[in-house]
Amino acid sequence: MIKLLVDCFGGDHSPQAPVAGALAALAKNPDLHLILTGDEAILRKELEGKAYDAARLEIVHAPEVIGCDEKPTDVVRLKRNSSMMKAIILLRDEDDIAGMVSTGSTGALVTGALVRLGRIKGVIRPAFCPILPTMDGGIVGICDSGANVEVTPAHLRQFAIMASLYMQEVYGIKNPRTALLNVGKEAEKGDDIRKETYALLQDTDCVNFVGNMESRDLLSGSYDVVVADGFSGNVLVKTTEGTALELLKKLKKDIYSRTLYKLGALLMKRMFLEEKEFMNYQNYGGSVLLGTSKVVVKGHGSSKAVAVEKCIEQAYRMEVSHLSGKIEEAVARYEHYED
C-alpha cells in the first residue's frame, strides 16, 4: 500500500479540488491510501454523499491555512497546525508515509520541506521539475524552475542527473535527451557557470547530454530534459505558458470577428478542443521537488480536480519506482562542490 498526504487548503480551489482529485486517484489505484490534512469539519462536509473506500482515506485535523503572502520562515515556526505544515511534519515522522501533494504557498512548501524533511544523501540542493507538452506529442521536464535562483555548475549537474532519472523512471523515457538552457547552442556560449556546466555534463555518463538549448526550442520535441537555474527556468516556464494562453485568446477573438471565420471554426471545432486540451497545464500535474528525502509534489495554485489527481499520480509513480534511492546512488558517483 502506498500512503500519501494531500494538503487540502491553500490553493485557489480548495478544498473542493484537492478532495475531488484525491477521490479520483483512490478510485484508479487500489493500492493507494490517502491522508487529507485540513479543517476536519469542512472536509467531512465536502465528502458527504461521495462514494469512496473509507478504509483507504483518513483525515488529519489542521485548522490553520497558510496565506501566499506569509513569510515562509515564520510559517515553519509558527503554523505547525496549518494543513501544509501538519502534512510535512507527518511525512517526516511517519515511516510508512511516502510523500505529499500541495497546491499551497510555494515558498512555505520549499522552506518546510528543506527544514523538516531534509535532502537525499549527497544532494546539494533540491530543485523543482515541472512538465510541459511538446509539439510532437511528448513532454519535456524543466529543472530547476524556481527553487534555486543562484546556482553553481555542481548544482546544475545534479539537476540534470535527478531530472533525467525522473523522466526515465516516472514517464518511461529511455535515455532522456538532456540540454542546458543557454543563450546559444554553441559550446562556448554563455557565462562561466554555463561553460563549466557544459564541460561537467559532457563528463557525466549517466546523463544523455545533447548540448545547449535556446529557449525558443523548448517545445520542439528535440529535448526531454532542460537544465536551468531556478530564475531562468521559472521565467522560461511561465513565459511559455503565458504565450500559449494569450495565443488561444487571440485566436478566439479573431474567430468571432467575422462570420466566415465562425463558419470555418465550426467545421474545425473538434480540432480546436483537442488543441485546447493539449495546451492545458491542468493535464500535466504539478512540479515535483526533486532531491528531498521524501516525495513532494507542488501543484499550481489554480489547480482543479484533474490537476490534483495528476499530482497524486506523480507522487505515486515516484514512490513505486523507488526514485529517491536511484537518485542517491547516481549522485554518489560524482564529486561536487559544497555550498
Buried (B, 14 or more C-beta within 10 A) or exposed (E): EBBBBBBBBBBEBBBBBBBBBBBBBBEEBEEBBBBBBBBBEBBEEBBEEEEBEEEBBEBBEBBBBBEEEBEBEEBBEEBBEBBBBBBBBBBBEEEEBBBBBBBBBBBBBBBBBBBBBBBBEBBBBBBBBBBBBBEEEBBBBBBBBBBBEEBBBBBBBBBBBBBBBBBBBBBEBEEBBBBBBBEEEEBEBBEEBBBBBBEBBEEBEBBBBBBBBBBEBBBEBBBBBBBBBBBBBBBBBEEBBEEBEEEBEEBEEEBEEEEEEEEEBEEEEEEBEEBEEEBBBBEBBBBBBBBBBBBBBBBBBEBBBBBBBBBBBBBBBBBBBEBBEBBBBBBEEBEBEEE
